[in-house]
Amino acid sequence: MLQTPPKNVAIIGAGLAGMCLAIELHKRSIQSTIYELRNPTRLTAGALMLSPNAIRIMEDIGLYRRVKDQGYLFESIAFKDADEKTTGVYYLGHEKLYGYQCLRLHRQVLLDELKDILQETNIPIVYGKKFSSIISETSESVTFSFEDGTTATADMLTGADGIHSTVRRYIAPGTTANFSGLLALTCALQKKDVRFPSIEGEDEYHLPVAINGKPGQFVMAPQSTDGEELLAGTQIPYPEQDRAGWARLAADKDELLRLMRKDYERWPETVKSALDSVPKESMFDWPFYTMPKLRSWVSAEGRVVILGDAAHAVPPAAGQGASQAFEDAHTLAMLLERVLEKAGLQDALRFWNDKRQKRIDEVVKLTLKINNMRLPQEQREKLAEEDISLSDEGGQLAWLYGVDIGREFSDWVEERTAN
């Protein structure tokens, strides 16, 4: 059993979770190597929201200062009905309550800055390596293979290889992601092209905004530094496709635009003006997949661990996918640094898995409530008020945004080593 911190960790996947983990490990003098299938020149579309719980970790690894001026900072999103009346305000960030605002920026910006930090700290990424399988796992190490026939050995292997994780097959054989039946359709358009109404009592139309119309919910959120570029989008029911089918749909911009506009006449005028202004080439689709709750994120010997979307695919409605991946990486690195005789690896990982799963469970509950708000009007009207009401004007979400996520892990180690 490992009673000292691992000397080297293999990380499968150079996404947000994998790169954040490598940087967090480096801060604690633990070496790592990232193995990534995709070419480094591949660009990633779309943007994401980073709430205070993620930004606190980004600050810790020197990432926040590099990206905060490349995105749009804001605190709340307004919910409006079809008549443009504000029905509620939800705080995704709050400087006084939670220490930070919320940041929305392009995913590629975040990936590029993480790669720059890796390069500056000499953390290697080996590209073109497709993980194949675990060859052997002992109490001392793990040996694994790639599809090109090569093998490697490390003290630990972590799977940060996304919702369709190959590493997960070793820990949870037969477990696959489930399609939710929903497809998000988004685009990037210019604020000046949308006809926002003048609303009595409001100096300026509140953005970001979620407008509840008969077909469902239509969201518009600034994602450029000056707030002039907006993400705009909605979600629709859609049949599941295989990978080739999803790829064909993503490439068919005319079809994506047709799907986005199919309920055009049922939307309020503000949404119609946005739909009139969609730059077809900016269309992007996102099929929502979810993960069944896993019995464990950790192998029997504790030498293989999964995190991020590989362990828990959080639906995107609450903007917590990237944030929870950062939390996974931060807390895992904290515990690995402090593996000692009285706080061994397996005990530490069991504690980590249990605490992280309980937090993910709470995030999923919140996300489902937000998703209910996005349903078509006739479906929303069948739900109880507590299933769709959402507000955080008084800081009720401090458990999510304001918590020091590492404290309970530090306290656990100190309690174990004090006895």
C-alpha positions in Angstrom: 0.0 0.0 0.0 1.3 3.5 -0.9 2.1 5.4 2.3 3.9 8.3 0.6 2.8 10.6 -2.2 3.1 9.1 -5.7 6.2 10.1 -7.6 4.6 10.0 -11.0 1.1 10.1 -12.3 -0.1 9.3 -15.8 -3.1 11.4 -16.9 -5.3 10.2 -19.8 -6.8 13.3 -21.5 -5.6 16.9 -22.0 -9.0 18.5 -21.4 -9.8 20.9 -18.5 -9.7 18.2 -15.8 -6.5 16.6 -17.0 -4.5 19.7 -17.4 -5.8 21.2 -14.2 -4.8 18.1 -12.3 -1.3 18.1 -13.9 -0.7 21.7 -12.7 -2.1 21.0 -9.2 0.2 18.0 -8.9 3.2 20.1 -10.1 2.5 22.7 -7.4 2.9 19.8 -4.9 6.1 18.4 -6.5 4.4 15.4 -8.0 5.4 14.7 -11.6 2.9 13.8 -14.2 2.6 13.0 -17.9 -0.5 13.7 -20.0 -1.4 11.4 -22.9 -3.8 12.9 -25.4 -5.3 11.4 -28.6 -6.2 14.5 -30.5 -3.8 16.7 -32.4 -2.7 19.9 -30.5 -3.9 22.1 -33.4 -7.5 20.9 -33.0 -9.8 23.8 -32.1 -12.7 23.4 -29.7 -15.9 25.4 -30.3 -18.2 26.9 -27.8 -18.0 28.9 -24.6 -18.5 28.1 -20.9 -19.3 29.7 -17.6 -16.9 29.6 -14.6 -18.5 30.3 -11.3 -16.8 31.4 -8.1 -16.0 27.8 -6.9 -14.0 27.2 -10.1 -12.4 30.7 -10.1 -11.1 30.2 -6.6 -9.2 27.1 -7.9 -8.1 28.9 -11.1 -6.7 31.7 -8.9 -4.7 29.0 -7.0 -3.0 27.7 -10.1 -2.4 31.1 -11.7 -5.0 30.7 -14.4 -7.6 33.3 -13.5 -5.3 36.3 -14.0 -4.5 35.0 -17.5 -8.1 34.7 -18.6 -10.3 37.1 -16.7 -9.7 39.9 -19.3 -10.5 37.6 -22.2 -14.1 36.9 -21.2 -17.2 38.6 -19.8 -17.7 39.1 -16.1 -21.2 39.2 -14.7 -23.2 38.3 -11.6 -26.7 37.3 -12.4 -29.1 35.9 -15.1 -32.6 37.2 -15.4 -35.5 34.9 -16.0 -38.3 36.4 -18.1 -41.7 35.2 -19.3 -43.1 35.5 -22.8 -44.2 39.1 -22.1 -40.6 40.1 -21.1 -41.6 40.4 -17.5 -38.8 39.5 -15.1 -39.9 36.5 -13.0 -36.7 35.9 -11.1 -33.0 36.6 -10.8 -30.4 33.9 -10.2 -26.9 34.7 -9.1 -24.2 32.7 -10.8 -21.5 34.8 -9.1 -21.4 37.6 -6.6 -18.3 39.5 -5.5 -19.6 40.3 -2.0 -21.3 37.0 -1.3 -18.9 34.6 -2.9 -15.7 36.5 -3.5 -15.9 36.5 -7.3 -18.2 37.2 -10.2 -19.0 34.6 -12.8 -16.8 34.5 -16.0 -18.0 33.5 -19.4 -15.4 32.9 -22.1 -14.6 30.7 -25.1 -13.5 27.2 -24.2 -10.5 27.4 -26.5 -9.2 30.4 -24.5 -9.2 28.3 -21.4 -7.5 25.3 -23.1 -4.8 27.5 -24.6 -3.9 29.2 -21.4 -3.8 25.9 -19.5 -1.4 24.5 -22.2 0.8 27.6 -21.9 1.1 26.9 -18.1 2.0 23.3 -18.8 4.7 24.4 -21.3 6.1 27.0 -18.8 6.3 24.4 -16.0 7.7 21.6 -18.3 4.8 19.3 -17.8 4.8 17.0 -20.9 1.8 16.2 -23.1 2.3 13.3 -25.4 0.0 13.7 -28.4 -1.4 11.0 -30.7 -1.6 8.4 -27.9 -4.9 6.6 -27.6 -5.3 4.7 -24.3 -6.2 1.1 -24.8 -6.3 -0.8 -21.5 -4.9 -1.5 -18.1 -2.4 -4.4 -18.3 -1.8 -4.9 -14.6 -2.4 -3.1 -11.3 -0.6 -3.9 -8.1 -0.3 -2.2 -4.7 2.8 -0.5 -6.1 2.1 0.6 -9.7 -0.1 0.4 -12.8 1.0 -0.7 -16.2 -1.1 0.3 -19.2 -1.1 0.1 -23.0 -2.0 2.3 -26.0 -3.5 1.3 -29.3 -0.2 1.8 -31.1 1.1 -1.2 -29.1 3.3 0.8 -26.7 3.1 0.4 -22.9 3.9 2.6 -19.9 4.1 2.2 -16.1 3.3 4.8 -13.4 2.6 5.0 -9.7 -1.0 6.0 -10.6 -3.2 6.5 -13.6 -6.0 9.0 -13.8 -8.7 8.9 -16.4 -9.7 12.5 -17.4 -10.9 11.3 -20.8 -14.4 12.6 -20.9 -17.9 11.2 -20.9 -17.1 8.4 -23.3 -14.1 7.4 -21.1 -12.1 4.3 -22.0 -10.4 4.3 -18.6 -13.8 4.0 -16.9 -14.3 0.6 -18.5 -11.6 -0.7 -16.1 -13.3 0.7 -13.0 -17.0 0.3 -14.0 -17.2 -2.3 -16.8 -20.3 -2.0 -18.9 -21.2 1.5 -17.7 -21.9 3.9 -20.5 -23.2 7.4 -20.9 -27.0 7.7 -21.5 -28.4 10.1 -24.0 -30.9 12.5 -22.3 -33.0 12.9 -25.4 -32.2 16.6 -25.6 -30.1 18.5 -28.1 -28.8 22.0 -27.4 -28.7 24.4 -30.4 -26.5 27.5 -30.1 -24.9 30.2 -32.1 -22.9 33.4 -31.6 -24.6 36.6 -32.7 -24.1 40.3 -32.2 -26.0 42.2 -29.6 -26.7 45.0 -32.0 -28.7 42.7 -34.2 -31.2 41.7 -31.5 -34.3 44.0 -31.0 -34.5 44.3 -27.2 -37.7 45.9 -25.9 -37.7 48.9 -23.6 -39.0 47.8 -20.2 -40.4 50.2 -17.7 -38.3 50.5 -14.6 -35.2 49.0 -16.3 -32.4 51.2 -17.6 -31.0 48.4 -19.7 -32.2 45.0 -20.8 -30.7 42.5 -18.4 -28.1 40.1 -19.9 -27.6 37.2 -19.6 -31.3 36.4 -19.9 -33.4 33.3 -20.1 -36.7 33.9 -21.8 -39.4 31.3 -21.2 -41.7 31.0 -24.2 -44.2 28.4 -25.3 -41.5 26.2 -27.0 -39.2 26.3 -24.0 -36.4 28.5 -22.9 -34.2 30.7 -25.1 -30.9 32.0 -23.5 -28.8 34.9 -24.5 -25.5 35.5 -22.7 -22.6 37.8 -23.5 -19.3 36.0 -24.1 -16.9 38.6 -25.4 -15.0 41.1 -23.2 -17.1 44.0 -24.4 -20.4 42.1 -24.1 -21.2 42.6 -27.8 -21.0 38.9 -28.8 -23.8 36.8 -27.4 -24.3 33.1 -27.1 -27.9 32.4 -28.1 -29.6 29.1 -27.9 -32.3 26.7 -26.9 -32.7 23.0 -26.5 -35.1 20.5 -28.3 -36.0 16.8 -28.1 -34.0 14.8 -30.6 -33.4 11.1 -31.3 -30.0 9.6 -30.4 -27.5 9.2 -33.2 -24.3 7.2 -33.4 -21.0 9.0 -33.6 -21.1 9.3 -37.3 -24.7 10.6 -37.2 -23.8 13.3 -34.6 -20.8 14.3 -36.8 -23.0 14.7 -39.9 -25.5 16.8 -37.9 -22.8 19.0 -36.5 -21.5 19.7 -40.0 -24.9 20.4 -41.5 -25.3 24.1 -40.6 -28.5 24.5 -42.7 -30.2 21.7 -40.7 -29.0 23.1 -37.4 -30.5 26.5 -38.3 -33.8 24.9 -39.4 -34.1 23.0 -36.1 -33.3 26.1 -34.1 -36.0 28.1 -36.0 -38.7 25.3 -36.2 -40.9 27.0 -33.5 -40.3 30.5 -34.8 -43.9 31.7 -34.7 -44.4 30.6 -31.1 -41.5 32.6 -29.7 -41.7 36.2 -28.3 -40.6 39.0 -30.6 -37.1 39.4 -28.9 -36.3 35.7 -29.6 -37.6 36.1 -33.2 -35.2 38.9 -33.8 -32.4 36.8 -32.5 -33.4 33.9 -34.7 -33.5 36.4 -37.7 -29.9 37.3 -37.0 -28.2 33.9 -36.6 -24.9 33.7 -38.5 -25.3 30.2 -39.9 -21.6 29.4 -39.8 -21.6 29.9 -36.0 -24.2 27.2 -35.3 -23.1 24.6 -32.8 -25.0 21.6 -31.4 -24.5 19.7 -28.1 -26.3 16.4 -27.4 -26.8 16.1 -23.6 -25.4 12.8 -22.2 -25.6 11.9 -18.6 -23.8 9.3 -16.5 -25.5 6.8 -14.1 -24.1 7.1 -10.6 -21.1 4.9 -10.3 -20.3 2.7 -7.3 -16.8 4.0 -7.3 -14.4 6.3 -9.2 -11.4 4.3 -7.8 -10.0 0.9 -8.6 -9.6 -1.8 -6.0 -5.9 -1.2 -5.5 -6.3 2.6 -5.7 -3.9 2.9 -8.6 -6.5 4.0 -11.2 -8.9 6.9 -10.6 -11.4 8.7 -12.9 -12.5 12.3 -12.5 -14.4 15.0 -14.4 -16.9 13.9 -17.0 -15.4 10.4 -16.9 -16.8 10.0 -13.4 -19.8 12.2 -13.4 -21.3 14.0 -16.4 -23.1 17.0 -14.8 -25.8 18.4 -17.1 -24.8 21.8 -18.3 -27.8 23.9 -17.2 -26.1 25.2 -14.0 -22.8 25.8 -15.7 -21.0 23.4 -13.3 -19.4 20.9 -15.6 -16.0 22.6 -15.8 -16.2 23.9 -12.2 -16.7 20.4 -10.8 -13.9 19.0 -12.9 -11.6 21.7 -11.4 -12.8 20.8 -7.9 -12.1 17.1 -8.6 -8.5 17.9 -9.7 -7.8 20.3 -6.9 -9.0 18.0 -4.1 -7.4 14.9 -5.5 -4.0 16.6 -5.8 -4.4 17.9 -2.2 -4.9 14.4 -0.8 -2.2 12.8 -2.9 0.3 15.3 -1.6 -0.5 14.3 2.0 -0.6 10.5 1.7 1.2 9.4 4.8 1.5 6.3 7.0 -1.6 7.2 9.0 -3.5 8.5 5.9 -2.8 5.9 3.3 -3.7 6.0 -0.4 -6.8 3.8 -0.3 -8.3 5.5 2.8 -7.7 8.9 1.3 -9.2 7.9 -2.1 -12.3 6.4 -0.4 -12.8 9.7 1.5 -12.3 11.8 -1.6 -14.7 9.6 -3.7 -17.4 9.8 -1.0 -17.2 13.6 -0.5 -17.0 14.3 -4.2 -20.0 12.1 -5.0 -22.1 13.7 -2.3 -21.3 17.1 -3.7 -22.0 16.0 -7.3 -25.4 14.7 -6.1 -26.4 18.1 -4.8 -25.2 19.8 -8.0 -27.3 17.4 -10.1 -30.4 18.2 -8.0 -29.9 21.9 -8.7 -29.3 21.3 -12.4 -32.5 19.3 -12.7 -34.5 22.2 -11.3 -32.9 24.6 -13.8 -33.6 22.1 -16.6 -37.2 22.0 -15.6 -37.4 25.7 -16.2 -36.3 25.1 -19.8 -39.2 22.8 -20.6 -42.0 23.9 -23.0 -44.7 25.8 -21.3 -47.3 23.0 -21.3 -44.8 20.8 -19.5 -43.7 23.5 -17.0 -47.3 24.1 -16.0 -47.6 20.5 -14.8 -44.7 20.8 -12.3 -44.9 21.9 -8.7 -43.6 25.4 -7.9 -40.7 24.1 -5.9 -39.5 22.0 -8.9 -39.0 25.1 -11.1 -38.6 28.1 -8.8 -35.0 29.4 -8.5 -33.5 32.5 -6.9 -30.4 33.3 -5.0 -30.7 36.9 -4.0 -29.8 36.1 -0.4 -26.8 33.9 -1.0 -28.6 30.6 -0.5 -26.1 28.9 -2.8 -23.1 29.6 -0.6 -22.8 25.8 -0.2 -21.9 25.7 -3.9 -20.2 29.0 -4.7 -18.8 30.2 -1.4 -17.3 27.1 0.2 -13.6 26.5 0.7 -13.6 23.1 -1.2 -10.3 22.0 0.1 -10.9 22.6 3.8 -12.7 19.4 4.6 -10.0 17.4 2.9 -7.2 19.2 4.9 -9.2 18.7 8.1 -9.5 15.0 7.3 -5.7 14.5 6.8 -4.9 16.5 10.0 -7.4 14.5 12.0 -5.9 11.2 10.8 -2.3 12.3 11.4 -2.9 13.8 14.8 -4.0 10.5 16.3 
